[in-house]
Amino acid sequence: MSTVPAAILTIGYEGAGLGDVLAALDEAGARTLIDVREAPVSRKPGFSKGALGRAMEEAGIAYVHLRALGTPKVGRDAARAGRRREFEDIYARRLATPEAEAALAAAALIARDEGPACLLCFEREPERCHRAIVAARLGERLGCPVTHLAAIPTLL
């Protein structure tokens, strides 16, 4: 069990590179990256599950994928189309499943026992992403703060 207080962080990698995300995680003291994408694949180099897990391991950050906390395709489609209410309804139904409840419990244990945990998804702005909903639930459950990190692209 960690002596570090529980903390929930979130980060989106839209417009950023893997190095930018790693720098933000390091600066925030994240100990575990919790991937909350339903499908942990990406056209951006380094952000598919295998490559991301290896990069986190090399950086000394644990990597966990909790698929049950991801947004189903119909929810992602609604969000992309700007149908926020529909997206929220779809995601609320997802979170009501036993699988999602088990994943929320697992994420809470990680954050409580292993120090700061960071939820990862694609969208840069947390208010446009389901990870803010997950983070709020975890923050309430643990009585801890939620901090939304920004992966600032490095200018070369």
C-alpha positions, 0 to 999 in steps of 0.5 A: 500500500502506498503512503502517497495520498490518492489522486486522480489525474486525467490526460488526453493525447490529441495533438501531442506526442508520446514524449509530451504525455510522458513529460506531463505524467512525470511532472504530475508524479503519476504512478499508473496510467489507466487507459480508459479507451474501449479500443486501445488502438491509435494511428498516432505512433506510440499510443496503441496498447502494446507500444504504450504499455512498453513506453510506460514500463520503460518510464517506470509507470504502470499501465493498465487497460480498463476496457469496460470504462471505454465509450462504446462506438455508438457513444463515440459516434454521438460525441463526434457528431456533437450530440452530447446528451445522447453520448451522456445517456449511452455512457451512463448505461455503460457505467451501470453495467457490472463490468464497468462497476468492477473496473471503477472499483479496480481503478479506485484501488489502484489510485488509493493503493498505488499513488496518483493514477492518470486516466488516458483517452484521446480528446485533449479537452476533458469536458469533451471526453468520458474520462472526466465522468470517470474521474469525477466518480473516482474522485467522489468515491475516494474523496480526492481531487481530480486534476486534468493534465495537459500534454503540451506539444514540444516545439522543435 
